Amino acid sequence: MLNEWQAALAPYLSLIGDNPWLQACALIVISLIVAWIIDRVIVATLSRIFAKTRFTFDDRLLAILHGPVYVSVILIGLGLATNLLNLGDPYDFVAYSTLKSIALIIWAIFLMRLAHLLLHSIAGNDRRIRFLNSQSLPLFDNVANIFIVVIAVYAVFSAWGIDMTAWLASAGIIGIAVGFAAKDTLANLFSGVFILADAPYKIGDYVVLDSGERGEITHIGIRSTRMRTRDDVEVTVPNAIMGNTKIINESGGPYEKYRIRVKVGVAYGSDIDQVQNLLMEIAAANENVCGEPAHRVRFRAFGGSSLDFELLCWVNQPSARGMVTHELLGEIYKRFNAEGVEIPYSKHDLYIKELPDRK
């Protein structure tokens, strides 16, 4: 490509003489002028056009693109000048390899910035990909950076004529050995990636583990998940376990509200309509009970010594379950006593048929 460009520029370069060093300097000066025109005229014009749009992505893309383009034009001028001088080996090889390495590093930095920009734009969009959110964004950002750096390093080594086959083979063997030695750590790592991508729970959710622990998620890391129980005890669970166990997310679903069930038994012979009305009034009077969805009362069963009712109502957050249940039970007991509704309890009568003879 450099030879083709040099052949196209040869008629114009001959106007300043046959001295190759003078022509090389002219190529460098021309590349600096073209780079300046691109940076000061074309980029400035595009900036004014993009400023009138309602999107910010184009402005930010132009901001990270004009630098690599500016430097690349200068590097092309230096490459043409080197090709024109034809210094011979090893000087041409060192010059070309250096210019290629600089270009690869500059464009690798651009690609990392572009990936960062794209990922943040997708994560900030309401119609984004579901597994790409603010929590998983650092993970995808780091993975993209690592991938770009690895490709750039391979390209730089290739530019200097270094064979990477042996290095890649050695890296593969080392990777297998490390994989066997750290299989538990890798299992937690991959489970953490899947948890961040699938998002079965998020920070602030109340979850119940398969082992019975219940609490609020306080941290989701690559290796483990931390949960604070209602006793203010922090539980750290490896992600490999979190990814392979049943988890009940009480904060999941269409909203964070949580339904509580208050079971009440009244004596046989009680007015069931009065009982239902009292329970509805008690739920309506409690400020911590949600008005929507509406609370309700259900007559569940004829118990062994009571008529069994259940008050169903909703609270705004799962963490309020215990406090609201406490308030409702206390008010139910007071109102039932005031209204003469009996709350039965288990009674046992002992009948003695006869006493043993005393001798």
BAPASE-374546 format. One record per residue (C-alpha): residue number from 1; x negated, y negated, z negated. Coordinates in nm, 2 decimals. Each point is the difference from the previous one (the first is absolute). Example, Ala and Ser with C-alpha at 12.3 -4.5 7.8 and 13.67 -1.06 7.14 Angstrom:
// residues 2
LOPA     i       xx       yy       zz
LOPA     1    -1.23     0.45    -0.78
LOPA     2    -0.14    -0.34     0.07
This chain:
// residues 359
LOPA     i       xx       yy       zz
LOPA     1     0.00     0.00     0.00
LOPA     2    -0.28    -0.24    -0.08
LOPA     3    -0.16     0.07     0.34
LOPA     4     0.33    -0.08     0.18
LOPA     5     0.03    -0.33    -0.19
LOPA     6    -0.36    -0.08     0.06
LOPA     7     0.05     0.06     0.38
LOPA     8     0.31    -0.22     0.00
LOPA     9    -0.19    -0.28    -0.18
LOPA    10    -0.32     0.03     0.21
LOPA    11     0.09    -0.26     0.27
LOPA    12     0.07    -0.26    -0.27
LOPA    13    -0.31     0.08    -0.20
LOPA    14    -0.22    -0.04     0.31
LOPA    15     0.09    -0.36     0.01
LOPA    16    -0.21    -0.07    -0.31
LOPA    17    -0.30     0.19     0.14
LOPA    18    -0.15     0.34     0.00
LOPA    19    -0.15     0.00    -0.35
LOPA    20     0.17     0.28    -0.20
LOPA    21    -0.06    -0.16    -0.33
LOPA    22     0.17    -0.32     0.12
LOPA    23     0.29     0.20     0.14
LOPA    24     0.03     0.19    -0.33
LOPA    25     0.01    -0.33    -0.20
LOPA    26     0.27    -0.12     0.25
LOPA    27     0.21     0.31    -0.07
LOPA    28    -0.02    -0.05    -0.37
LOPA    29     0.10    -0.37     0.03
LOPA    30     0.29     0.10     0.23
LOPA    31     0.12     0.26    -0.25
LOPA    32    -0.02    -0.26    -0.28
LOPA    33     0.21    -0.24     0.21
LOPA    34     0.26     0.27     0.09
LOPA    35     0.02     0.10    -0.37
LOPA    36     0.05    -0.36    -0.10
LOPA    37     0.28    -0.05     0.27
LOPA    38     0.17     0.31    -0.13
LOPA    39    -0.02    -0.10    -0.36
LOPA    40     0.08    -0.37     0.04
LOPA    41     0.24    -0.01     0.29
LOPA    42     0.17     0.34     0.06
LOPA    43     0.03     0.10    -0.37
LOPA    44     0.10    -0.36    -0.10
LOPA    45     0.28     0.00     0.26
LOPA    46     0.12     0.35    -0.11
LOPA    47     0.00    -0.12    -0.36
LOPA    48     0.23    -0.29     0.08
LOPA    49     0.23     0.23     0.20
LOPA    50     0.01     0.27    -0.28
LOPA    51     0.06    -0.27    -0.26
LOPA    52     0.34    -0.07     0.15
LOPA    53     0.12     0.36    -0.04
LOPA    54     0.18     0.12    -0.31
LOPA    55    -0.24     0.29    -0.04
LOPA    56    -0.33    -0.01    -0.19
LOPA    57    -0.14     0.32     0.14
LOPA    58    -0.12    -0.16     0.33
LOPA    59    -0.17    -0.29    -0.19
LOPA    60    -0.19     0.24    -0.23
LOPA    61    -0.09     0.23     0.29
LOPA    62    -0.15    -0.30     0.19
LOPA    63    -0.19    -0.11    -0.31
LOPA    64    -0.18     0.34    -0.03
LOPA    65    -0.04     0.05     0.38
LOPA    66    -0.17    -0.32     0.11
LOPA    67    -0.32     0.07    -0.20
LOPA    68    -0.08     0.34     0.16
LOPA    69     0.08    -0.14     0.35
LOPA    70    -0.23    -0.30    -0.05
LOPA    71    -0.29     0.22    -0.12
LOPA    72     0.06     0.26     0.27
LOPA    73    -0.03    -0.26     0.28
LOPA    74    -0.34    -0.10    -0.14
LOPA    75    -0.11     0.36    -0.03
LOPA    76     0.10     0.06     0.37
LOPA    77    -0.22    -0.30     0.09
LOPA    78    -0.29     0.14    -0.20
LOPA    79     0.05     0.34     0.17
LOPA    80     0.00    -0.16     0.34
LOPA    81    -0.32    -0.19    -0.08
LOPA    82    -0.17     0.32    -0.13
LOPA    83     0.11     0.19     0.31
LOPA    84    -0.14    -0.28     0.22
LOPA    85    -0.34    -0.01    -0.17
LOPA    86    -0.04     0.38     0.02
LOPA    87    -0.26     0.01    -0.27
LOPA    88    -0.03     0.38     0.02
LOPA    89     0.00     0.27    -0.27
LOPA    90     0.01    -0.02    -0.30
LOPA    91     0.09    -0.37     0.01
LOPA    92     0.31     0.04     0.21
LOPA    93     0.12     0.30    -0.21
LOPA    94    -0.04    -0.19    -0.33
LOPA    95     0.16    -0.32     0.14
LOPA    96     0.31     0.19     0.15
LOPA    97     0.04     0.22    -0.32
LOPA    98    -0.02    -0.31    -0.22
LOPA    99     0.26    -0.19     0.21
LOPA   100     0.23     0.31     0.00
LOPA   101    -0.04     0.05    -0.37
LOPA   102     0.10    -0.37    -0.07
LOPA   103     0.30     0.03     0.23
LOPA   104     0.11     0.33    -0.16
LOPA   105    -0.03    -0.15    -0.35
LOPA   106     0.19    -0.31     0.09
LOPA   107     0.29     0.19     0.17
LOPA   108     0.01     0.25    -0.28
LOPA   109     0.06    -0.28    -0.25
LOPA   110     0.27    -0.14     0.24
LOPA   111     0.17     0.34     0.01
LOPA   112     0.00     0.03    -0.38
LOPA   113     0.15    -0.35    -0.03
LOPA   114     0.26     0.09     0.27
LOPA   115     0.09     0.32    -0.18
LOPA   116     0.04    -0.19    -0.32
LOPA   117     0.22    -0.26     0.18
LOPA   118     0.22     0.27     0.16
LOPA   119     0.04     0.20    -0.32
LOPA   120     0.10    -0.31    -0.20
LOPA   121     0.24    -0.11     0.28
LOPA   122     0.17     0.34     0.00
LOPA   123     0.02     0.02    -0.38
LOPA   124     0.15    -0.35    -0.02
LOPA   125     0.27     0.08     0.26
LOPA   126     0.34     0.10    -0.13
LOPA   127     0.03     0.26     0.28
LOPA   128    -0.34     0.14    -0.08
LOPA   129    -0.10     0.36     0.00
LOPA   130     0.13     0.13    -0.34
LOPA   131    -0.32     0.16    -0.13
LOPA   132    -0.21    -0.32     0.08
LOPA   133     0.08    -0.23    -0.29
LOPA   134    -0.19    -0.22    -0.25
LOPA   135    -0.11     0.30    -0.21
LOPA   136    -0.13     0.21     0.29
LOPA   137    -0.14    -0.29     0.19
LOPA   138    -0.35     0.00    -0.16
LOPA   139    -0.03     0.37     0.08
LOPA   140     0.07    -0.04     0.37
LOPA   141    -0.21    -0.31     0.01
LOPA   142    -0.30     0.19    -0.14
LOPA   143     0.05     0.30     0.22
LOPA   144     0.01    -0.22     0.31
LOPA   145    -0.32    -0.18    -0.11
LOPA   146    -0.18     0.33    -0.06
LOPA   147     0.11     0.14     0.34
LOPA   148    -0.12    -0.32     0.18
LOPA   149    -0.33    -0.01    -0.19
LOPA   150    -0.08     0.37     0.08
LOPA   151     0.07    -0.06     0.37
LOPA   152    -0.21    -0.32     0.00
LOPA   153    -0.30     0.18    -0.17
LOPA   154     0.02     0.28     0.25
LOPA   155     0.00    -0.25     0.29
LOPA   156    -0.29    -0.20    -0.15
LOPA   157    -0.21     0.31    -0.04
LOPA   158     0.09     0.11     0.36
LOPA   159    -0.10    -0.35     0.12
LOPA   160    -0.35     0.06    -0.14
LOPA   161    -0.01     0.35     0.16
LOPA   162     0.02     0.19    -0.33
LOPA   163     0.17     0.34     0.03
LOPA   164     0.27     0.03    -0.26
LOPA   165     0.08     0.37     0.07
LOPA   166    -0.23     0.13    -0.28
LOPA   167     0.13    -0.26    -0.24
LOPA   168     0.36     0.09     0.07
LOPA   169    -0.07     0.37    -0.05
LOPA   170    -0.17    -0.07    -0.33
LOPA   171     0.29    -0.22    -0.11
LOPA   172     0.24     0.28     0.09
LOPA   173    -0.18     0.25    -0.21
LOPA   174    -0.03    -0.24    -0.29
LOPA   175     0.37    -0.08     0.03
LOPA   176     0.09     0.37    -0.03
LOPA   177    -0.22     0.04    -0.31
LOPA   178     0.14    -0.31    -0.16
LOPA   179     0.36     0.11     0.09
LOPA   180    -0.05     0.34    -0.19
LOPA   181    -0.17    -0.17    -0.29
LOPA   182     0.26    -0.27    -0.04
LOPA   183     0.32     0.17     0.11
LOPA   184     0.20    -0.12    -0.30
LOPA   185    -0.11    -0.36     0.05
LOPA   186     0.08     0.03     0.37
LOPA   187     0.34     0.15    -0.08
LOPA   188     0.08    -0.30    -0.23
LOPA   189    -0.13    -0.24     0.27
LOPA   190     0.22     0.14     0.28
LOPA   191     0.30     0.03    -0.23
LOPA   192    -0.06    -0.37    -0.09
LOPA   193     0.00    -0.09     0.37
LOPA   194     0.33     0.19     0.05
LOPA   195     0.16    -0.16    -0.30
LOPA   196    -0.09    -0.35     0.12
LOPA   197     0.12     0.09     0.35
LOPA   198     0.33     0.17    -0.10
LOPA   199     0.07    -0.22    -0.30
LOPA   200     0.22     0.23    -0.21
LOPA   201    -0.04    -0.25    -0.28
LOPA   202    -0.16    -0.34    -0.05
LOPA   203    -0.14    -0.20    -0.29
LOPA   204     0.27    -0.10    -0.24
LOPA   205     0.22     0.31     0.07
LOPA   206     0.13     0.22    -0.28
LOPA   207    -0.07     0.36     0.08
LOPA   208     0.05     0.34    -0.17
LOPA   209    -0.27     0.26     0.06
LOPA   210     0.07     0.37     0.04
LOPA   211    -0.17     0.05    -0.34
LOPA   212     0.25    -0.23    -0.17
LOPA   213    -0.20    -0.32    -0.04
LOPA   214     0.20    -0.32     0.08
LOPA   215    -0.14    -0.34     0.04
LOPA   216    -0.09    -0.30     0.22
LOPA   217    -0.26     0.03     0.28
LOPA   218    -0.28    -0.26    -0.08
LOPA   219    -0.27     0.10     0.26
LOPA   220    -0.03     0.20     0.31
LOPA   221    -0.36     0.07     0.09
LOPA   222    -0.18     0.22     0.25
LOPA   223    -0.08     0.26    -0.26
LOPA   224     0.28    -0.02    -0.26
LOPA   225     0.33    -0.16    -0.10
LOPA   226     0.05    -0.16    -0.34
LOPA   227     0.33    -0.01    -0.18
LOPA   228     0.09    -0.17    -0.33
LOPA   229     0.26     0.19    -0.20
LOPA   230     0.27    -0.16    -0.22
LOPA   231    -0.24     0.06    -0.30
LOPA   232    -0.25    -0.23     0.17
LOPA   233    -0.23     0.29     0.07
LOPA   234    -0.19     0.00     0.33
LOPA   235     0.01     0.33     0.19
LOPA   236    -0.25     0.05     0.28
LOPA   237     0.10     0.27     0.25
LOPA   238    -0.22     0.11     0.29
LOPA   239     0.15    -0.07     0.34
LOPA   240    -0.03     0.36     0.10
LOPA   241     0.25     0.09    -0.27
LOPA   242     0.22    -0.30     0.08
LOPA   243     0.01     0.10     0.37
LOPA   244     0.10     0.36    -0.08
LOPA   245     0.26    -0.04    -0.28
LOPA   246     0.36    -0.10    -0.02
LOPA   247     0.04    -0.36    -0.10
LOPA   248     0.33    -0.17    -0.09
LOPA   249    -0.02    -0.37     0.09
LOPA   250     0.27    -0.17    -0.22
LOPA   251    -0.08    -0.34     0.18
LOPA   252     0.04     0.14     0.35
LOPA   253     0.31     0.00     0.22
LOPA   254     0.18    -0.30     0.14
LOPA   255    -0.05    -0.20    -0.32
LOPA   256    -0.18     0.02    -0.33
LOPA   257     0.32     0.03    -0.21
LOPA   258     0.03     0.31    -0.22
LOPA   259     0.32     0.17    -0.12
LOPA   260     0.03     0.11    -0.36
LOPA   261     0.25     0.25    -0.14
LOPA   262     0.14    -0.04    -0.35
LOPA   263     0.18     0.31    -0.12
LOPA   264     0.28    -0.05    -0.26
LOPA   265     0.22     0.25    -0.17
LOPA   266     0.34    -0.08    -0.16
LOPA   267     0.23     0.21    -0.22
LOPA   268     0.28     0.20     0.15
LOPA   269     0.32    -0.20    -0.01
LOPA   270    -0.17    -0.33     0.08
LOPA   271     0.16    -0.24     0.26
LOPA   272    -0.22     0.07     0.30
LOPA   273     0.12    -0.32     0.18
LOPA   274    -0.11    -0.21    -0.31
LOPA   275    -0.34     0.18     0.00
LOPA   276    -0.06    -0.08     0.37
LOPA   277     0.10    -0.36    -0.05
LOPA   278    -0.22    -0.05    -0.30
LOPA   279    -0.30     0.15     0.18
LOPA   280     0.06    -0.23     0.31
LOPA   281     0.03    -0.30    -0.22
LOPA   282    -0.32     0.08    -0.19
LOPA   283    -0.20     0.05     0.33
LOPA   284     0.14    -0.33     0.14
LOPA   285    -0.09    -0.20    -0.31
LOPA   286    -0.37     0.11     0.01
LOPA   287    -0.20    -0.25     0.19
LOPA   288    -0.27     0.25     0.09
LOPA   289     0.25     0.22     0.19
LOPA   290     0.03    -0.08     0.37
LOPA   291     0.33    -0.11     0.14
LOPA   292    -0.08     0.16     0.34
LOPA   293     0.01     0.30     0.04
LOPA   294     0.31     0.00    -0.23
LOPA   295    -0.02     0.20    -0.32
LOPA   296     0.25     0.29    -0.05
LOPA   297     0.13     0.25    -0.25
LOPA   298     0.04     0.37     0.07
LOPA   299     0.19     0.26    -0.21
LOPA   300    -0.24     0.29     0.03
LOPA   301     0.12     0.30    -0.20
LOPA   302     0.20     0.15    -0.29
LOPA   303    -0.27     0.06    -0.25
LOPA   304    -0.02     0.24    -0.29
LOPA   305     0.11    -0.27    -0.24
LOPA   306     0.04    -0.32     0.21
LOPA   307     0.12    -0.15     0.32
LOPA   308    -0.31    -0.08     0.19
LOPA   309    -0.03    -0.33     0.19
LOPA   310    -0.29    -0.15     0.19
LOPA   311    -0.07    -0.38     0.05
LOPA   312    -0.19    -0.06     0.32
LOPA   313    -0.16    -0.34     0.06
LOPA   314    -0.30    -0.16     0.17
LOPA   315    -0.29    -0.20    -0.13
LOPA   316    -0.24    -0.22     0.20
LOPA   317    -0.32     0.20    -0.07
LOPA   318    -0.07     0.35    -0.12
LOPA   319    -0.20    -0.14    -0.29
LOPA   320     0.32    -0.14    -0.15
LOPA   321     0.16     0.35    -0.03
LOPA   322    -0.08     0.06    -0.36
LOPA   323     0.08    -0.34    -0.13
LOPA   324     0.34    -0.03     0.18
LOPA   325     0.10     0.36    -0.11
LOPA   326    -0.08    -0.10    -0.36
LOPA   327     0.21    -0.32     0.03
LOPA   328     0.30     0.19     0.15
LOPA   329    -0.01     0.28    -0.26
LOPA   330     0.00    -0.25    -0.28
LOPA   331     0.29    -0.20     0.14
LOPA   332     0.20     0.32     0.08
LOPA   333    -0.03     0.11    -0.36
LOPA   334     0.11    -0.34    -0.14
LOPA   335     0.29    -0.03     0.24
LOPA   336     0.13     0.35    -0.05
LOPA   337    -0.01    -0.04    -0.38
LOPA   338     0.19    -0.34     0.03
LOPA   339     0.26     0.15     0.24
LOPA   340     0.05     0.32    -0.20
LOPA   341    -0.14     0.23     0.26
LOPA   342    -0.16     0.30    -0.17
LOPA   343    -0.34     0.13     0.11
LOPA   344     0.00     0.37    -0.11
LOPA   345    -0.30     0.19    -0.12
LOPA   346    -0.06     0.36    -0.04
LOPA   347     0.17     0.16    -0.30
LOPA   348    -0.02     0.36    -0.13
LOPA   349     0.23     0.16    -0.25
LOPA   350    -0.13     0.29    -0.20
LOPA   351     0.25     0.27    -0.11
LOPA   352    -0.10     0.25    -0.28
LOPA   353     0.22     0.30     0.01
LOPA   354    -0.12     0.15    -0.32
LOPA   355    -0.28    -0.02    -0.25
LOPA   356    -0.20     0.30    -0.09
LOPA   357     0.08     0.17    -0.33
LOPA   358    -0.22    -0.10    -0.29
LOPA   359    -0.13     0.29    -0.20
